[in-house]
Amino acid sequence: MTVIFKNGQFVEDTWKTVADGEDLPPSGHVIVPLDWWQAQRGAFEGSNVPIGVRIEPGTKIEDYAADISRFALIALAFPKFQDGRHFSTAQLLRERYGFKGELRAVGEILLDQVQLMSRCGFDTLQITDGPTLAALREGRATVLSRFYQPSPAAEAPVGTRPWLRKPA
């Protein structure tokens, strides 16, 4: 059983991640690699089956932008905590591309990144870092109340100067 961190708690994951070369399960929600989706997308034309896609770091949004509305879930991979490119990807998917589905961070996520991920638009986290998992299970989440770069949706109303520091 895979668990994910969602809305401040751990819950059972209802999605199955399909690896390269693995067959699709006969039913259920699946997350497939982007290259698999691009090769097989024709099989899903006219279908309303929920599909998720896994995006690796360095993949340009333009490579899958035409399909964004088709995905119920986009999983952005964080293979190393030092690679923060998907923080920007998440914000772009939400603000510029209007993605309304589940946005999931997958991989090596550290405790101090959890709140920032939420501010960037992530709904769920699939965490592999042991100390982060332990801290969240014990209720020791990092919580900041002031931010150097406010989130436009959270602290910077339209018509204000979003670069000013504002309380959360």
TORGUNU-212414 format. One line per 4 residues: number of its first residue (from 1); for each residue x, y, z of N, C-alpha, C. Coordinates in Angstrom, 1 decimal. Layout:
NUM	X,Y,Z,X,Y,Z,X,Y,Z  ... .
This chain:
1	0.8,-1.2,0.0,0.0,0.0,0.0,0.9,1.2,0.0  0.7,2.1,-0.9,1.4,3.4,-1.0,0.6,4.4,-0.3  1.3,5.3,0.5,0.6,6.4,1.1,1.1,7.7,0.6  0.3,8.7,0.6,0.6,10.0,0.1,0.3,11.0,1.2 .
5	0.9,12.2,1.2,0.6,13.2,2.2,-0.3,14.2,1.5  -1.5,14.3,2.0,-2.6,15.2,1.4,-3.4,15.9,2.5  -3.5,17.2,2.4,-4.3,18.0,3.4,-3.8,17.8,4.8  -2.5,17.7,4.9,-1.9,17.6,6.3,-1.9,16.3,6.9 .
9	-2.3,15.2,6.2,-2.3,13.9,6.7,-1.9,12.8,5.7  -1.6,11.6,6.2,-1.3,10.6,5.3,-2.5,9.8,4.9  -2.7,9.5,3.6,-3.9,8.8,3.1,-3.4,7.7,2.1  -4.2,6.7,1.9,-3.9,5.7,1.0,-4.0,6.2,-0.5 .
13	-3.0,5.9,-1.3,-3.0,6.4,-2.7,-3.9,5.5,-3.5  -4.8,6.1,-4.3,-5.8,5.4,-5.1,-5.2,5.3,-6.5  -4.1,5.8,-6.8,-3.4,5.8,-8.1,-2.3,4.7,-8.2  -2.2,4.0,-9.3,-1.1,3.0,-9.5,-0.2,3.6,-10.5 .
17	1.1,3.6,-10.1,2.1,4.1,-11.0,2.6,3.0,-11.9  2.6,3.2,-13.2,3.0,2.1,-14.2,4.4,2.5,-14.6  5.3,1.6,-14.5,6.7,1.8,-14.9,6.9,1.5,-16.4  8.0,2.0,-17.0,8.2,1.8,-18.4,8.2,0.3,-18.7 .
21	7.5,-0.1,-19.7,7.5,-1.5,-20.1,6.5,-2.4,-19.4  5.9,-1.8,-18.3,4.9,-2.5,-17.6,3.5,-2.4,-18.2  2.7,-3.5,-18.2,1.3,-3.4,-18.8,0.4,-2.6,-17.9  -0.6,-2.0,-18.5,-1.6,-1.3,-17.7,-2.5,-2.3,-17.0 .
25	-2.9,-1.9,-15.7,-3.8,-2.8,-15.0,-5.2,-2.7,-15.7  -6.0,-3.8,-15.5,-7.3,-3.8,-16.2,-8.3,-2.7,-15.8  -8.0,-2.1,-14.6,-8.9,-1.1,-14.1,-8.2,-0.2,-13.1  -8.8,0.9,-12.8,-8.2,1.8,-11.8,-7.5,3.0,-12.4 .
29	-7.1,3.9,-11.5,-6.4,5.1,-12.0,-5.0,4.8,-12.1  -4.4,5.2,-13.2,-3.0,4.9,-13.5,-2.2,6.2,-13.8  -0.9,6.2,-13.4,0.0,7.2,-13.7,1.1,6.6,-14.6  1.2,7.2,-15.8,2.2,6.6,-16.8,3.3,7.6,-17.1 .
33	4.4,7.1,-17.5,5.5,8.1,-17.9,5.1,8.9,-19.1  5.6,10.1,-19.2,5.2,11.0,-20.4,5.5,10.3,-21.7  6.6,9.7,-21.9,6.9,9.0,-23.2,5.9,7.9,-23.5  5.4,7.2,-22.5,4.4,6.2,-22.7,3.1,6.8,-23.2 .
37	2.7,7.9,-22.5,1.5,8.6,-22.9,1.6,9.1,-24.4  2.7,9.7,-24.7,2.9,10.3,-26.0,2.8,9.2,-27.1  3.3,8.0,-26.8,3.3,6.9,-27.8,1.9,6.2,-27.8  1.1,6.3,-26.7,-0.1,5.5,-26.7,-1.4,6.4,-26.6 .
41	-1.3,7.7,-26.7,-2.4,8.6,-26.5,-3.6,8.3,-27.4  -3.3,7.8,-28.6,-4.4,7.5,-29.5,-5.4,6.5,-29.0  -4.9,5.6,-28.2,-5.8,4.5,-27.6,-6.8,5.1,-26.6  -6.6,6.3,-26.2,-7.5,6.9,-25.2,-8.4,8.0,-25.8 .
45	-8.4,8.2,-27.1,-9.2,9.2,-27.8,-10.7,8.8,-27.5  -11.5,9.8,-27.1,-12.9,9.6,-26.8,-13.2,8.9,-25.5  -12.2,8.6,-24.8,-12.3,7.9,-23.5,-12.3,9.0,-22.4  -13.1,8.7,-21.3,-13.1,9.6,-20.1,-12.4,9.0,-19.0 .
49	-11.6,7.9,-19.2,-10.8,7.2,-18.2,-9.8,8.2,-17.6  -9.8,8.4,-16.3,-8.8,9.3,-15.6,-7.4,8.8,-15.9  -6.5,9.6,-16.3,-5.2,9.2,-16.5,-4.2,10.3,-15.9  -3.2,9.7,-15.3,-2.1,10.6,-14.8,-0.8,10.4,-15.5 .
53	0.0,11.4,-15.5,1.3,11.4,-16.2,2.4,11.8,-15.3  3.5,11.1,-15.4,4.7,11.4,-14.6,5.7,12.2,-15.5  6.1,13.4,-15.0,7.0,14.3,-15.7,8.3,14.3,-15.0  9.4,14.1,-15.7,10.8,14.1,-15.1,11.3,15.5,-15.2 .
57	12.3,15.9,-14.3,12.9,17.2,-14.4,13.5,17.5,-15.7  13.4,18.7,-16.2,14.0,19.1,-17.4,13.1,19.0,-18.6  11.9,18.4,-18.4,10.9,18.3,-19.5,10.2,19.6,-19.6  10.1,20.1,-20.8,9.5,21.4,-21.1,8.0,21.2,-21.1 .
61	7.3,22.1,-20.5,5.8,22.1,-20.5,5.2,22.0,-21.9  5.9,22.7,-22.8,5.4,22.7,-24.2,5.4,21.3,-24.8  6.2,20.4,-24.3,6.2,19.0,-24.8,4.9,18.3,-24.5  4.1,18.7,-23.5,2.8,18.1,-23.2,1.7,19.1,-23.0 .
65	1.9,20.3,-23.3,0.9,21.3,-23.1,-0.5,21.1,-23.7  -0.4,20.5,-24.9,-1.7,20.2,-25.6,-2.5,19.2,-24.9  -1.9,18.4,-24.1,-2.6,17.3,-23.4,-3.0,17.6,-22.0  -2.6,18.7,-21.5,-2.8,19.0,-20.0,-4.3,18.9,-19.6 .
69	-5.2,19.3,-20.4,-6.6,19.2,-20.0,-7.1,17.7,-20.0  -6.3,16.8,-20.6,-6.7,15.4,-20.6,-6.3,14.7,-19.3  -5.3,15.3,-18.5,-4.8,14.6,-17.4,-5.6,14.9,-16.1  -5.9,13.9,-15.3,-6.6,14.1,-14.0,-5.5,14.3,-13.0 .
73	-4.3,13.9,-13.2,-3.2,14.0,-12.3,-1.9,14.2,-13.0  -1.1,15.2,-12.6,0.3,15.3,-13.1,1.2,15.1,-11.9  2.1,14.1,-12.0,3.1,13.8,-11.0,4.4,14.4,-11.5  5.0,15.3,-10.7,6.3,15.9,-11.0,7.3,15.3,-10.2 .
77	8.3,14.7,-10.8,9.4,13.9,-10.1,10.4,14.8,-9.5  10.8,14.5,-8.3,11.9,15.2,-7.6,12.9,14.1,-7.2  13.8,13.7,-8.1,14.7,12.6,-7.8,15.7,13.0,-6.8  16.1,14.2,-6.6,17.0,14.8,-5.6,16.4,16.0,-5.1 .
81	16.6,16.2,-3.8,16.0,17.4,-3.2,16.7,18.7,-3.7  17.9,18.6,-4.2,18.6,19.8,-4.7,18.0,20.3,-6.1  17.2,19.5,-6.7,16.6,19.8,-8.0,15.3,20.5,-7.8  15.2,21.8,-7.9,13.9,22.5,-7.6,13.2,23.0,-8.8 .
85	13.6,22.5,-10.0,12.9,23.0,-11.3,11.4,22.8,-11.3  10.9,21.8,-10.6,9.5,21.5,-10.7,8.7,22.4,-9.8  9.3,23.2,-8.9,8.6,24.2,-8.2,8.0,25.2,-9.2  8.8,25.6,-10.1,8.4,26.6,-11.2,7.4,25.9,-12.1 .
89	7.6,24.6,-12.5,6.7,23.9,-13.3,5.3,23.9,-12.7  5.2,23.6,-11.4,3.9,23.5,-10.7,3.2,24.9,-10.8  3.9,25.9,-10.5,3.2,27.2,-10.5,2.8,27.6,-11.9  3.6,27.3,-12.9,3.2,27.5,-14.3,2.0,26.7,-14.7 .
93	2.0,25.4,-14.3,0.8,24.6,-14.7,-0.5,25.2,-14.1  -0.4,25.7,-12.9,-1.6,26.2,-12.2,-2.0,27.6,-12.8  -1.0,28.5,-12.9,-1.3,29.9,-13.2,-1.4,30.1,-14.8  -0.5,29.6,-15.5,-0.4,29.9,-16.9,-1.3,28.9,-17.7 .
97	-1.2,27.7,-17.4,-1.9,26.6,-18.2,-3.2,26.2,-17.6  -3.6,26.7,-16.4,-4.9,26.5,-15.8,-5.2,25.1,-15.4  -4.2,24.3,-15.0,-4.4,22.9,-14.7,-5.2,22.9,-13.4  -6.3,22.1,-13.4,-7.2,22.1,-12.2,-7.1,20.7,-11.5 .
101	-6.5,19.7,-12.1,-6.4,18.4,-11.6,-5.5,18.3,-10.4  -5.2,17.1,-10.0,-4.3,16.8,-8.8,-2.9,17.0,-9.3  -2.1,17.8,-8.6,-0.7,18.0,-8.9,0.1,17.4,-7.7  0.9,16.4,-8.1,1.6,15.6,-7.1,3.1,15.8,-7.2 .
105	3.8,15.9,-6.1,5.3,15.9,-6.1,5.7,14.5,-5.6  6.6,13.9,-6.4,7.0,12.5,-6.1,8.5,12.5,-6.0  9.0,11.9,-4.8,10.4,11.7,-4.7,11.0,12.2,-3.4  12.2,12.6,-3.5,13.0,13.1,-2.3,12.6,14.5,-1.9 .
109	11.7,14.6,-1.0,11.2,15.9,-0.6,11.6,16.0,0.9  12.2,17.2,1.2,12.6,17.4,2.6,11.5,18.2,3.3  11.6,18.1,4.6,10.5,18.8,5.5,10.3,20.2,5.2  11.4,21.0,5.0,11.3,22.4,4.8,10.8,22.8,3.4 .
113	10.6,21.8,2.5,10.0,22.0,1.2,8.5,21.8,1.2  8.0,21.2,2.2,6.5,20.8,2.1,5.6,22.0,2.0  5.8,23.0,2.9,5.0,24.2,2.8,5.1,25.0,1.5  6.3,25.1,1.0,6.6,25.8,-0.3,5.9,25.0,-1.4 .
117	5.9,23.7,-1.4,5.2,22.9,-2.4,3.7,23.2,-2.4  3.2,23.3,-1.3,1.7,23.7,-1.2,1.5,25.0,-1.8  2.4,26.0,-1.5,2.2,27.4,-2.0,2.4,27.4,-3.5  3.1,26.5,-4.1,3.4,26.4,-5.6,2.2,25.7,-6.3 .
121	1.3,25.1,-5.6,0.2,24.5,-6.2,0.1,23.0,-6.1  1.0,22.3,-5.4,0.9,20.9,-5.2,-0.2,20.5,-4.3  -1.0,19.5,-4.6,-2.1,19.0,-3.8,-1.6,17.8,-2.9  -0.7,17.0,-3.5,-0.3,15.7,-2.8,1.2,15.6,-2.9 .
125	1.8,14.9,-1.9,3.2,14.6,-1.9,3.4,13.1,-1.7  4.2,12.5,-2.6,4.6,11.1,-2.4,6.1,11.1,-2.0  6.3,11.0,-0.7,7.7,11.3,-0.2,8.5,10.1,0.0  9.7,10.1,-0.4,10.6,8.9,-0.1,11.6,9.2,1.0 .
129	11.8,10.4,1.4,12.8,10.8,2.4,12.3,10.3,3.8  13.1,9.4,4.4,12.7,8.9,5.7,12.5,9.9,6.8  13.5,10.8,7.0,13.3,11.8,8.1,12.1,12.7,7.9  11.8,13.0,6.7,10.7,13.9,6.4,9.4,13.1,6.7 .
133	9.3,11.8,6.3,8.1,11.0,6.6,7.9,10.9,8.1  9.0,10.7,8.8,8.9,10.6,10.3,8.5,11.9,10.9  9.0,13.0,10.5,8.6,14.3,11.1,7.2,14.6,10.8  6.7,14.3,9.6,5.3,14.6,9.3,4.4,13.7,10.1 .
137	4.8,12.4,10.3,3.9,11.5,11.1,3.9,11.9,12.5  4.9,12.6,13.0,5.0,13.1,14.4,4.3,14.5,14.5  3.9,15.0,13.4,3.2,16.4,13.4,4.2,17.5,13.5  5.5,17.3,13.1,6.5,18.3,13.2,6.7,18.9,11.8 .
141	5.7,19.6,11.3,5.8,20.3,10.0,6.4,21.7,10.2  7.2,22.1,9.2,7.8,23.5,9.2,6.6,24.4,8.8  6.4,25.4,9.6,5.3,26.4,9.3,5.9,27.8,9.4  5.9,28.5,8.3,6.4,29.9,8.2,5.2,30.8,8.1 .
145	5.3,32.0,8.6,4.2,33.0,8.5,4.5,34.2,7.6  5.8,34.4,7.3,6.1,35.5,6.4,7.0,34.9,5.3  6.8,35.5,4.1,7.5,34.9,2.9,8.2,36.0,2.1  9.4,35.7,1.6,10.1,36.7,0.8,9.4,36.9,-0.5 .
149	8.8,35.8,-1.1,8.1,35.9,-2.3,6.7,35.4,-2.1  5.7,36.3,-1.8,4.4,35.9,-1.6,3.7,35.2,-2.8  2.9,34.2,-2.5,2.1,33.6,-3.5,1.0,34.5,-4.0  0.9,34.7,-5.3,-0.1,35.6,-5.8,-1.5,35.2,-5.4 .
153	-1.8,33.9,-5.3,-3.1,33.5,-4.9,-3.3,33.7,-3.4  -2.3,33.6,-2.6,-2.4,33.6,-1.1,-2.4,34.9,-0.5  -1.3,35.7,-0.8,-1.1,36.9,0.0,-1.1,38.2,-0.9  -1.2,38.1,-2.2,-1.0,39.3,-3.0,-2.3,39.5,-3.8 .
157	-3.3,40.2,-3.3,-4.5,40.5,-4.0,-4.2,41.3,-5.3  -5.0,41.2,-6.3,-4.9,41.9,-7.5,-4.8,43.4,-7.3  -3.8,44.0,-7.9,-3.7,45.5,-7.8,-2.7,45.9,-6.7  -2.1,44.9,-6.0,-1.1,45.2,-5.0,0.3,44.9,-5.5 .
161	1.2,45.2,-4.7,2.6,45.0,-5.0,3.0,43.6,-4.5  3.0,42.5,-5.3,3.2,41.2,-4.8,4.7,40.9,-4.3  5.6,41.8,-4.6,6.9,41.5,-4.1,7.2,42.0,-2.7  6.2,42.7,-2.1,6.3,43.1,-0.7,6.1,41.9,0.2 .
165	6.7,41.8,1.3,6.5,40.7,2.3,5.2,41.0,3.0  4.4,39.9,3.1,3.1,40.0,3.7,2.9,38.8,4.6  2.2,39.0,5.7,1.9,37.8,6.5,1.0,36.8,5.8  1.1,35.5,6.2,0.3,34.5,5.6,-1.1,34.6,6.2 .
